[in-house]
Amino acid sequence: MDLGQPFPPCRYTAGDGHGAPAAPLGRETKVSATRPDDGRLREERLDGEVVYDGRIVRLEVDRVRLANGHETVREVIRHSGAVVVLPLHADGRVTLVRQYRYPIGRVLLELPAGKLDRPGEEPLECARRELAEETGLKASSWRRLGSFYTTPGFTDEIIHAFAAEDVERDASATPEDDEVLEPVTLAMDELEAMAARGEILDAKTLATLALWRMGTQQV
């Protein structure tokens, strides 16, 4: 498989998981993300311990009872949450940053982002700060695009996505001491073409572009 090529578009038409046939193509089926009886799937924490408590994450190892009565161990990374910003210029261009990511050993092209610094910090406040620190830009208006869990199989990290509109230069970028960033400004169609070719590998950037395309909510 050539991962450099985009996957062909498809439509999901699975059945109900109990042997019922799938709905024919073209028929719209309403599916709710949550149900009143979701409690029947809940897992109960029995005991656990904190294995590591660091500056960014805390690792907990818990023993839990599953909904089917079986017991297992869950390794969970706790995270304070984060924001990601889509900086949109008046001419339609967008600013990103190039950053070396040590865990994967390579540079990624990403949207500006950062974690919530303190308990109770408003995501929009954090978004304004991260945009200024990483790019030196400010926005005339903001739109909340949505929120998403990054990898809920092992972490509770949630990212809040924003569009910063009509951005302009306000000051020089002032990244944290442990960050080395290179701002890059591209036309939106060029960025989307790069994403379609599989050249954008950062999940929060791809998710934010998708949310922006789907519609927005005014802050």
C-alpha positions as CSV (number, residue, x, y, z in Angstrom):
1,M,0.0,0.0,0.0
2,D,1.3,3.4,-1.0
3,L,0.7,5.6,2.1
4,G,1.6,8.7,0.0
5,Q,-1.7,8.5,-1.8
6,P,-5.0,9.5,-0.3
7,F,-7.6,6.7,0.4
8,P,-10.6,6.6,-2.0
9,P,-13.8,8.1,-0.6
10,C,-16.2,5.5,0.9
11,R,-19.5,5.4,2.8
12,Y,-20.1,3.4,5.9
13,T,-23.1,1.1,5.7
14,A,-22.5,-1.5,8.5
15,G,-25.5,-3.2,10.1
16,D,-26.5,-2.9,13.8
17,G,-23.8,-5.3,15.0
18,H,-26.4,-8.0,15.8
19,G,-26.8,-9.6,12.4
20,A,-29.3,-7.1,11.0
21,P,-28.6,-6.1,7.4
22,A,-27.0,-2.8,6.6
23,A,-29.1,0.1,5.3
24,P,-29.0,0.4,1.5
25,L,-26.7,3.0,0.1
26,G,-28.4,6.4,-0.1
27,R,-30.7,5.9,2.9
28,E,-30.0,8.3,5.7
29,T,-29.8,6.6,9.2
30,K,-29.7,8.8,12.3
31,V,-27.2,7.5,14.9
32,S,-26.7,9.1,18.3
33,A,-23.2,9.3,19.8
34,T,-24.7,8.8,23.3
35,R,-27.6,6.7,24.5
36,P,-29.6,6.7,27.8
37,D,-28.3,3.1,28.5
38,D,-24.6,3.8,28.0
39,G,-24.1,2.9,31.7
40,R,-24.3,-0.7,30.8
41,L,-20.9,-0.4,29.1
42,R,-19.3,1.4,32.0
43,E,-16.0,0.1,33.5
44,E,-15.6,0.3,37.3
45,R,-12.3,1.2,38.9
46,L,-11.4,-1.2,41.7
47,D,-8.0,0.1,42.7
48,G,-4.8,1.6,41.2
49,E,-1.7,3.6,41.6
50,V,0.1,6.6,40.1
51,V,3.3,5.3,38.4
52,Y,4.6,8.6,37.2
53,D,3.6,12.3,37.8
54,G,5.4,14.6,35.5
55,R,5.3,18.2,34.2
56,I,3.0,17.3,31.3
57,V,1.4,13.9,32.0
58,R,0.5,11.6,34.9
59,L,0.5,7.8,34.3
60,E,-2.0,5.8,36.3
61,V,-2.3,2.0,36.3
62,D,-5.8,0.9,37.4
63,R,-7.5,-2.4,37.9
64,V,-11.0,-2.3,36.6
65,R,-14.1,-4.4,36.3
66,L,-15.6,-4.6,32.8
67,A,-19.3,-4.5,32.0
68,N,-19.2,-8.3,31.3
69,G,-17.8,-8.9,34.8
70,H,-14.2,-9.6,33.8
71,E,-11.3,-7.7,35.4
72,T,-8.4,-6.1,33.5
73,V,-5.7,-3.5,33.9
74,R,-5.9,0.0,32.3
75,E,-2.8,2.1,31.8
76,V,-4.1,5.7,31.6
77,I,-2.2,8.9,30.8
78,R,-3.9,11.9,32.4
79,H,-3.5,15.3,30.6
80,S,-4.6,18.8,31.4
81,G,-6.0,19.4,27.9
82,A,-4.8,21.5,25.0
83,V,-5.8,23.9,22.2
84,V,-5.0,24.0,18.5
85,V,-5.4,27.2,16.4
86,L,-6.1,27.6,12.6
87,P,-4.7,31.1,11.9
88,L,-6.4,32.5,8.8
89,H,-5.1,35.5,7.0
90,A,-7.4,37.9,5.2
91,D,-6.1,36.7,1.8
92,G,-7.0,33.1,2.6
93,R,-3.6,31.9,3.6
94,V,-2.9,29.9,6.8
95,T,0.1,29.9,9.1
96,L,1.5,26.7,10.5
97,V,4.8,25.8,12.3
98,R,7.5,23.2,11.6
99,Q,8.6,21.5,14.7
100,Y,10.9,18.5,15.5
101,R,9.0,15.9,17.4
102,Y,11.4,13.8,19.5
103,P,9.1,10.8,20.1
104,I,8.9,10.1,16.3
105,G,12.3,11.5,15.4
106,R,11.2,13.8,12.6
107,V,9.9,17.3,11.8
108,L,6.1,17.7,11.4
109,L,4.2,20.6,9.8
110,E,1.4,21.5,12.3
111,L,-1.0,24.1,13.3
112,P,0.0,26.2,16.4
113,A,-1.0,24.4,19.6
114,G,-0.3,24.1,23.3
115,K,-1.5,22.7,26.6
116,L,-3.7,24.4,29.2
117,D,-1.3,25.8,31.7
118,R,-3.4,25.8,34.8
119,P,-6.6,24.3,36.2
120,G,-9.6,26.2,35.0
121,E,-7.8,28.1,32.3
122,E,-10.3,29.1,29.5
123,P,-9.3,27.4,26.2
124,L,-9.8,30.6,24.3
125,E,-7.4,32.4,26.6
126,C,-4.9,29.6,26.0
127,A,-5.4,29.7,22.2
128,R,-4.7,33.5,22.1
129,R,-1.5,32.9,24.1
130,E,-0.3,30.0,22.0
131,L,-0.9,31.9,18.7
132,A,1.1,34.9,19.9
133,E,3.9,32.8,21.4
134,E,4.4,30.5,18.4
135,T,3.7,32.8,15.5
136,G,3.7,36.4,16.8
137,L,0.2,36.8,15.3
138,K,-3.1,38.2,16.7
139,A,-6.6,37.8,15.4
140,S,-9.5,40.2,14.9
141,S,-12.0,37.5,15.6
142,W,-12.2,33.9,16.9
143,R,-14.4,31.0,16.2
144,R,-14.7,27.8,18.2
145,L,-14.6,24.8,15.9
146,G,-15.1,22.0,18.3
147,S,-13.3,19.6,20.7
148,F,-12.0,16.1,20.3
149,Y,-10.2,13.4,22.4
150,T,-6.8,12.6,20.8
151,T,-6.4,8.9,21.7
152,P,-9.1,7.9,24.3
153,G,-7.8,4.3,24.4
154,F,-5.1,5.4,26.8
155,T,-5.4,9.1,27.6
156,D,-8.0,11.6,28.6
157,E,-6.3,14.4,26.6
158,I,-8.9,16.7,25.0
159,I,-8.0,19.3,22.4
160,H,-10.2,22.4,21.8
161,A,-9.9,23.7,18.2
162,F,-10.3,27.4,17.2
163,A,-10.1,29.4,14.0
164,A,-8.3,32.8,14.4
165,E,-9.5,35.0,11.6
166,D,-7.9,38.0,9.9
167,V,-4.6,37.4,11.7
168,E,-1.9,40.0,11.4
169,R,1.6,40.4,12.8
170,D,1.6,41.7,16.3
171,A,5.1,40.9,17.6
172,S,8.0,38.5,17.2
173,A,7.2,34.9,18.1
174,T,8.3,34.0,21.7
175,P,8.2,30.2,22.0
176,E,8.9,28.4,25.2
177,D,12.6,27.6,26.0
178,D,12.0,23.9,25.2
179,E,10.4,24.7,21.7
180,V,12.2,25.4,18.5
181,L,9.7,26.4,15.8
182,E,9.7,27.6,12.2
183,P,6.5,29.4,11.2
184,V,5.3,28.7,7.6
185,T,2.5,30.4,5.7
186,L,0.7,28.6,2.9
187,A,-2.4,29.0,0.7
188,M,-5.3,27.0,2.1
189,D,-5.7,25.0,-1.1
190,E,-2.0,24.1,-1.0
191,L,-2.3,22.9,2.6
192,E,-5.4,20.8,1.8
193,A,-3.6,19.3,-1.2
194,M,-0.7,18.4,1.1
195,A,-3.1,16.7,3.4
196,A,-4.7,14.8,0.6
197,R,-1.3,13.6,-0.5
198,G,-0.6,12.3,3.0
199,E,2.1,14.8,3.7
200,I,0.4,16.2,6.8
201,L,0.7,13.6,9.5
202,D,-0.3,15.6,12.6
203,A,-3.7,14.4,13.8
204,K,-4.8,17.6,15.5
205,T,-4.0,19.5,12.3
206,L,-6.1,17.2,10.1
207,A,-8.9,17.1,12.6
208,T,-9.0,20.9,12.8
209,L,-9.1,21.3,9.1
210,A,-12.0,18.9,8.9
211,L,-13.9,20.8,11.7
212,W,-13.3,24.0,9.9
213,R,-14.7,22.6,6.6
214,M,-17.8,21.2,8.4
215,G,-18.9,24.5,10.0
216,T,-18.2,26.7,13.0
217,Q,-19.7,28.2,16.1
218,Q,-19.1,31.8,17.0
219,V,-17.2,32.3,20.3
